[in-house]
Amino acid sequence: MRRFKNIFRTRTFWIVLVFIAFVYLNNTPHLIAARGGEAKLLAHRGLAQTFPMEGIENDTCTAERIYEPEHEYLENTLPSMEAAFAAGADMVELDLKPTKDGQFAVFHDWTLDCRTHAEGTTKDYTMAELKMLDIGYGYTADQGKTYPFRGKGVGLMPSLPEVVEHFPGKALLLHIKSDDPEEGKQLAAYLSTLSKEERALLTIYGGDQPIAVLKEQLPEMRVMSKATLKQCMLSYEASGWSGYIPDACRNTELHIPEKIAPWLWGWPDKFLSRMERANTRVIVVGGDGSDFSSGFDTLEDVKRLPAGYTGWIWTNRIDRIAAAVRRDTPD
C-alpha cells in the first residue's frame, strides 16, 4: 500500500509539473519571435483640448479646466478628425448623441451647458439648430479669465452621416453615450443604409442595452460594451492558458487597461495574435480601467508599453506620440 501511494504521488507530481510547463510554454512571451508590423493608433475624439484627469466625475465640465491650448482643434469636429488622421491616426473615436429630429449629433456631453451657450440636451434641438451653436463657447484655461475658442465653434457640430461621408475608407469608433436601447435601434437603422464595405470600417461601443439591440439587428458588426468585455475577459482567464479563444472573445473589441494587461494569458504577443485570429481588436488604454478616457498622451506614457508592442494604442494627443510610436516600432 505504501509503495502504491508513493507511485501515485510521484505520478501526480510529474503530471502537475508537465501541466505547469505546458501553461508556461504556451503563454510566455520569451520563447516566440516578435510579431512584427507596427502599433496602431486610435485618436480619442480626434485631436482635442486636454485637461487634468484628477477628480473627473460624469458631470464635470472639462471645458472649464483645459490646459493652455497648444492647437486650435475642438473635439468631435471634422477639423479635429482631419488633423488626427493627418497626424497618423489609424482610427478616430467619436461620441453620438440623439437629436430632436431623429438624427445623431457628434457631441460628448450629456448637456449643452458646459461647452456651448445653450441649455438642455441635444434631444431638445434639431440637427440644424445644433449647428447654430458655438461649441467653443465654454472653453477656458484660466478659470474664466479668457475664453480662447469663444465665437470659433459655430457650425462645427457635425452629424454622424456627415462624418461617415467626409472620411470614406477611414476606420471610425462610434460611442453610444447612453444605455437607452432605442439608440441602438436608431443607430442600426442608419447603419443598415450603408454598404457592407462601409459598415466594415465602423466599430460601435457603449451601453449594454443599445449595443445588445444593435448586435441583434446587425450581427456582423464589431461591437463592445462593458457586458461583452467582462464576458470575454472572464471566459479567457478561465481557459486562455490553453490557447483556446472563447466565443465571447470573437469578432469584438477589447479596451484593456494597461495595469490589467500583464495578467492576461500570453500578454502581449501571444494574446494579440490569438485575438487577431478571432477577428478581435485589442486597444490598450491608460490606467486601471476606472477611467477609460485615459490614454498614452506623452512620450513618457509610450515608454510604459511593452517593447515591440504591435497592438492598438488609445491616445488623446495623437500629435505628440505618433512619430515616436512609428519610429520605435520594429518592421
Backbone torsions as a table, in degrees:
resi	resn	phi	psi	omega
1	MET	NA	-44.0	-179.7
2	ARG	-62.7	-40.7	179.3
3	ARG	-62.6	-40.7	179.4
4	PHE	-62.1	-42.3	179.7
5	LYS	-64.0	-39.4	179.8
6	ASN	-64.8	-41.3	178.3
7	ILE	-63.2	-43.9	-179.9
8	PHE	-60.4	-45.0	-179.5
9	ARG	-64.6	-39.5	179.6
10	THR	-64.2	-45.6	179.1
11	ARG	-63.2	-41.9	178.8
12	THR	-61.1	-42.1	179.1
13	PHE	-59.2	-47.0	-178.1
14	TRP	-69.3	-34.8	177.3
15	ILE	-63.9	-45.4	179.0
16	VAL	-63.6	-41.3	-179.1
17	LEU	-64.2	-43.0	178.5
18	VAL	-64.8	-39.4	179.0
19	PHE	-62.9	-46.2	179.6
20	ILE	-61.8	-41.7	179.9
21	ALA	-63.6	-41.3	179.4
22	PHE	-62.2	-47.1	-179.4
23	VAL	-60.9	-42.2	-179.4
24	TYR	-64.8	-51.0	-177.0
25	LEU	-65.4	-30.1	-177.9
26	ASN	-79.2	-13.3	-174.4
27	ASN	-129.6	-11.5	-178.6
28	THR	-67.7	140.6	177.3
29	PRO	-84.2	-1.8	-171.0
30	HIS	-89.7	-12.5	-173.5
31	LEU	-115.0	21.8	178.3
32	ILE	-129.2	155.0	177.3
33	ALA	-72.0	152.7	177.7
34	ALA	-60.0	146.7	-177.6
35	ARG	-66.2	-28.8	-175.1
36	GLY	77.3	-177.5	-177.2
37	GLY	79.3	-165.4	-178.3
38	GLU	-135.1	157.1	176.2
39	ALA	-66.3	154.6	178.6
40	LYS	-116.4	150.3	-171.5
41	LEU	-118.3	130.0	174.1
42	LEU	-108.1	121.7	179.9
43	ALA	-93.2	111.7	-178.5
44	HIS	-70.9	116.9	-178.5
45	ARG	59.7	27.6	-177.2
46	GLY	78.2	-143.2	172.7
47	LEU	-102.4	114.1	-169.3
48	ALA	-128.2	168.0	170.8
49	GLN	-71.9	139.2	-179.2
50	THR	-111.0	170.9	-171.5
51	PHE	-156.8	160.6	176.9
52	PRO	-62.3	138.6	-177.7
53	MET	-89.3	-12.3	-177.0
54	GLU	-64.4	131.7	175.1
55	GLY	75.0	13.3	-179.5
56	ILE	-71.6	129.5	173.3
57	GLU	-116.8	174.0	-178.8
58	ASN	-60.7	-30.6	-176.7
59	ASP	-103.0	12.2	178.6
60	THR	-69.2	132.0	176.0
61	CYS	-85.0	95.8	-175.1
62	THR	-71.3	-22.0	177.9
63	ALA	-64.2	-22.7	-178.6
64	GLU	-86.0	2.0	-176.5
65	ARG	-137.9	30.1	-178.4
66	ILE	-71.3	156.4	171.1
67	TYR	-70.6	163.7	175.1
68	GLU	-55.3	124.2	-173.8
69	PRO	-58.2	136.4	175.0
70	GLU	-110.3	-7.6	177.7
71	HIS	-152.6	174.9	-171.8
72	GLU	-98.6	2.9	-169.1
73	TYR	-88.4	145.5	176.9
74	LEU	-113.7	140.3	-175.4
75	GLU	-56.3	150.6	172.0
76	ASN	61.7	30.8	176.6
77	THR	-118.6	159.3	178.0
78	LEU	-60.1	-44.1	177.2
79	PRO	-60.6	-37.6	-179.7
80	SER	-67.8	-35.4	177.9
81	MET	-72.4	-39.5	175.9
82	GLU	-59.0	-44.8	-179.5
83	ALA	-64.1	-37.8	-179.9
84	ALA	-65.6	-46.7	178.6
85	PHE	-64.4	-39.9	179.0
86	ALA	-63.6	-32.1	-179.1
87	ALA	-77.8	-14.9	177.6
88	GLY	126.4	8.7	179.6
89	ALA	-66.7	138.6	173.5
90	ASP	-90.8	-20.1	179.3
91	MET	-155.9	148.0	178.0
92	VAL	-119.3	135.7	175.6
93	GLU	-95.4	141.4	177.5
94	LEU	-145.7	156.6	-173.9
95	ASP	-104.4	143.5	-178.1
96	LEU	-116.4	133.2	174.9
97	LYS	-134.3	134.7	-177.8
98	PRO	-72.1	151.0	179.6
99	THR	-109.6	172.3	-179.4
100	LYS	-64.5	-30.7	-176.8
101	ASP	-101.8	26.4	170.7
102	GLY	77.6	22.1	176.0
103	GLN	-107.5	178.7	171.9
104	PHE	-114.4	120.8	171.2
105	ALA	-88.3	149.5	176.7
106	VAL	-95.3	101.6	-172.9
107	PHE	-160.9	147.7	-172.8
108	HIS	-93.2	-48.9	-165.3
109	ASP	-72.0	155.5	175.3
110	TRP	-68.2	-33.3	178.8
111	THR	-125.3	166.8	-179.7
112	LEU	-90.2	-9.9	-169.6
113	ASP	-62.4	-31.1	-173.2
114	CYS	-75.3	-54.6	-171.9
115	ARG	-91.7	-22.8	-174.3
116	THR	-115.9	-179.9	177.2
117	HIS	-95.3	8.3	-178.8
118	ALA	-101.6	170.3	176.6
119	GLU	-120.9	164.7	178.4
120	GLY	91.0	-160.8	-178.4
121	THR	-117.8	172.1	178.7
122	THR	-61.5	-27.7	-179.1
123	LYS	-70.7	-11.5	177.6
124	ASP	-85.8	-4.5	-173.8
125	TYR	-132.7	153.3	170.9
126	THR	-79.7	166.3	179.1
127	MET	-62.3	-38.8	178.6
128	ALA	-62.5	-39.7	178.9
129	GLU	-68.9	-37.4	179.2
130	LEU	-64.3	-32.9	179.2
131	LYS	-67.6	-18.4	179.2
132	MET	-83.5	-9.0	-178.1
133	LEU	-80.8	153.5	175.5
134	ASP	-95.5	100.9	-175.5
135	ILE	-80.3	-1.0	175.1
136	GLY	-101.0	5.1	-171.1
137	TYR	-60.7	-41.9	-169.7
138	GLY	-94.4	1.5	-176.1
139	TYR	-74.3	131.0	175.3
140	THR	-151.1	142.6	179.3
141	ALA	-109.3	0.1	-175.5
142	ASP	-135.1	41.0	176.7
143	GLN	57.9	37.1	172.9
144	GLY	91.8	4.4	177.7
145	LYS	-70.6	-39.0	177.5
146	THR	-136.8	155.1	178.8
147	TYR	-130.0	88.5	-169.6
148	PRO	-65.4	-19.9	-177.0
149	PHE	-111.6	5.1	-179.5
150	ARG	-63.9	130.8	-178.5
151	GLY	86.4	-6.7	-176.2
152	LYS	-103.5	-1.1	-174.8
153	GLY	-109.9	10.1	-179.9
154	VAL	-68.8	129.6	178.5
155	GLY	82.5	3.7	-174.5
156	LEU	-92.1	-9.3	178.6
157	MET	-79.8	112.0	-178.0
158	PRO	-89.1	164.2	170.3
159	SER	-93.0	162.6	179.1
160	LEU	-59.8	-46.8	178.6
161	PRO	-58.4	-35.1	177.7
162	GLU	-60.5	-43.4	-179.0
163	VAL	-64.9	-47.7	-178.3
164	VAL	-61.0	-42.2	-179.5
165	GLU	-71.6	-29.7	-177.1
166	HIS	-76.4	-23.2	-176.2
167	PHE	-124.5	62.9	178.3
168	PRO	-63.7	136.3	178.4
169	GLY	81.2	1.4	-179.9
170	LYS	-101.5	145.1	178.9
171	ALA	-82.6	134.4	-179.5
172	LEU	-130.7	141.1	175.3
173	LEU	-110.0	114.2	-175.3
174	LEU	-98.4	131.2	-176.8
175	HIS	-112.2	112.3	170.8
176	ILE	-80.2	116.4	-170.3
177	LYS	-79.0	-16.4	-174.6
178	SER	-107.9	-177.6	172.6
179	ASP	-115.6	29.6	-178.5
180	ASP	-87.8	116.1	-178.5
181	PRO	-61.7	-24.7	178.9
182	GLU	-63.4	-30.9	178.1
183	GLU	-69.9	-31.2	174.6
184	GLY	-64.9	-42.5	177.3
185	LYS	-63.4	-44.3	-178.4
186	GLN	-63.0	-43.3	-179.5
187	LEU	-69.0	-38.8	177.9
188	ALA	-60.8	-39.1	179.0
189	ALA	-62.4	-42.6	178.7
190	TYR	-67.4	-46.1	-177.5
191	LEU	-62.0	-28.4	179.6
192	SER	-66.6	-19.6	178.5
193	THR	-82.2	-11.3	-178.9
194	LEU	-88.2	161.5	175.9
195	SER	-75.0	164.1	179.1
196	LYS	-60.1	-37.9	-179.5
197	GLU	-66.9	-39.2	178.4
198	GLU	-67.4	-42.1	179.5
199	ARG	-64.8	-31.2	-178.5
200	ALA	-65.0	-19.9	180.0
201	LEU	-88.0	-5.7	-174.4
202	LEU	-109.6	139.0	172.1
203	THR	-125.5	142.5	-177.3
204	ILE	-123.9	135.8	172.4
205	TYR	-136.7	162.3	-178.7
206	GLY	157.1	-152.0	-176.7
207	GLY	-61.0	150.7	-177.1
208	ASP	-56.7	-45.2	-174.3
209	GLN	-69.0	-51.0	179.2
210	PRO	-63.7	-34.0	179.5
211	ILE	-68.5	-39.5	178.7
212	ALA	-63.7	-41.8	179.3
213	VAL	-64.4	-45.9	-178.5
214	LEU	-63.3	-42.4	179.8
215	LYS	-64.3	-35.1	178.3
216	GLU	-65.9	-38.4	-177.2
217	GLN	-83.0	-31.3	179.6
218	LEU	-130.5	74.6	-172.1
219	PRO	-62.1	-19.0	-179.5
220	GLU	-80.5	-11.2	-177.2
221	MET	-71.4	144.1	173.1
222	ARG	-83.9	119.6	-176.6
223	VAL	-135.1	163.6	176.1
224	MET	-152.6	141.7	171.6
225	SER	-141.5	176.0	176.2
226	LYS	-60.9	-36.4	-179.4
227	ALA	-66.2	-45.0	-179.6
228	THR	-68.6	-37.2	178.6
229	LEU	-64.6	-46.0	-179.7
230	LYS	-63.2	-43.1	-179.0
231	GLN	-62.3	-42.9	178.5
232	CYS	-63.9	-48.6	-175.3
233	MET	-63.2	-42.8	179.2
234	LEU	-65.6	-41.7	179.7
235	SER	-66.3	-40.8	-178.1
236	TYR	-69.7	-39.8	178.9
237	GLU	-63.8	-28.3	179.8
238	ALA	-78.8	-29.0	-173.5
239	SER	-129.1	-9.2	-174.4
240	GLY	-63.8	-22.2	178.4
241	TRP	-56.7	-28.2	-178.4
242	SER	-86.5	-9.9	-174.9
243	GLY	93.9	-6.2	180.0
244	TYR	-71.0	137.9	179.1
245	ILE	-107.9	111.9	-178.7
246	PRO	-63.4	154.5	178.3
247	ASP	-58.2	-32.1	-178.9
248	ALA	-65.7	-15.0	-178.9
249	CYS	-102.9	10.8	-177.5
250	ARG	-101.4	140.5	176.5
251	ASN	52.5	50.2	179.8
252	THR	-139.9	-167.4	175.8
253	GLU	-133.0	143.1	-179.0
254	LEU	-124.4	122.8	173.0
255	HIS	-100.5	104.9	-171.3
256	ILE	-104.9	117.9	175.8
257	PRO	-63.5	140.2	-175.1
258	GLU	-60.4	-29.1	-178.8
259	LYS	-80.0	-15.7	178.1
260	ILE	-95.7	-29.8	-174.7
261	ALA	-51.3	-44.2	-177.6
262	PRO	-62.1	-15.3	-179.3
263	TRP	-89.4	-1.4	-180.0
264	LEU	-83.4	140.5	179.0
265	TRP	-57.8	124.7	174.4
266	GLY	82.0	9.9	-178.9
267	TRP	-68.6	137.1	-0.6
268	PRO	-96.0	-41.4	-166.0
269	ASP	-66.0	-44.3	-178.9
270	LYS	-67.1	-39.2	178.0
271	PHE	-62.1	-47.4	-179.4
272	LEU	-61.8	-41.3	-179.7
273	SER	-66.8	-39.4	178.4
274	ARG	-63.1	-45.2	-179.2
275	MET	-69.0	-33.0	176.7
276	GLU	-62.9	-41.3	177.7
277	ARG	-65.1	-26.6	179.3
278	ALA	-90.5	9.1	-179.2
279	ASN	60.8	38.7	-179.7
280	THR	-117.8	132.0	-179.9
281	ARG	-91.6	132.9	179.6
282	VAL	-112.0	120.5	179.4
283	ILE	-118.8	124.4	177.4
284	VAL	-88.6	127.7	176.7
285	VAL	-111.2	165.4	-177.3
286	GLY	-76.9	158.7	171.3
287	GLY	79.4	-152.6	-173.3
288	ASP	-111.4	8.6	179.0
289	GLY	99.3	-8.1	179.1
290	SER	-71.7	-22.0	178.2
291	ASP	-141.6	104.0	-175.2
292	PHE	-80.5	6.5	173.7
293	SER	-89.6	-13.2	179.6
294	SER	-67.2	136.6	-178.1
295	GLY	-138.1	-171.6	177.2
296	PHE	-99.4	98.0	-167.0
297	ASP	-111.8	-7.1	179.6
298	THR	-134.2	167.4	177.5
299	LEU	-64.0	-33.0	176.7
300	GLU	-65.9	-37.3	177.0
301	ASP	-61.4	-44.4	-177.0
302	VAL	-61.7	-32.1	-179.2
303	LYS	-64.8	-17.0	179.3
304	ARG	-78.6	-13.0	179.8
305	LEU	-73.7	153.1	177.8
306	PRO	-59.7	147.9	177.8
307	ALA	-59.4	131.9	179.0
308	GLY	74.0	16.9	-178.2
309	TYR	-58.0	131.7	-176.4
310	THR	-125.3	16.7	175.3
311	GLY	-86.9	-159.6	179.5
312	TRP	-93.4	148.5	-179.5
313	ILE	-124.2	129.4	177.6
314	TRP	-88.7	125.0	179.9
315	THR	-138.7	146.3	172.7
316	ASN	-98.3	-6.9	-178.6
317	ARG	-136.0	71.3	179.1
318	ILE	-57.7	-31.4	-177.7
319	ASP	-67.1	-26.7	-177.7
320	ARG	-84.8	-34.2	-167.4
321	ILE	-111.5	-15.8	-171.4
322	ALA	-57.8	-48.0	-176.9
323	ALA	-62.3	-41.2	-179.0
324	ALA	-67.7	-40.0	179.7
325	VAL	-63.7	-44.7	-180.0
326	ARG	-65.2	-38.7	-177.7
327	ARG	-69.4	-36.2	-174.1
328	ASP	-87.2	-8.4	-177.9
329	THR	-86.7	127.2	-178.9
330	PRO	-69.3	152.7	176.7
331	ASP	-73.1	NA	NA
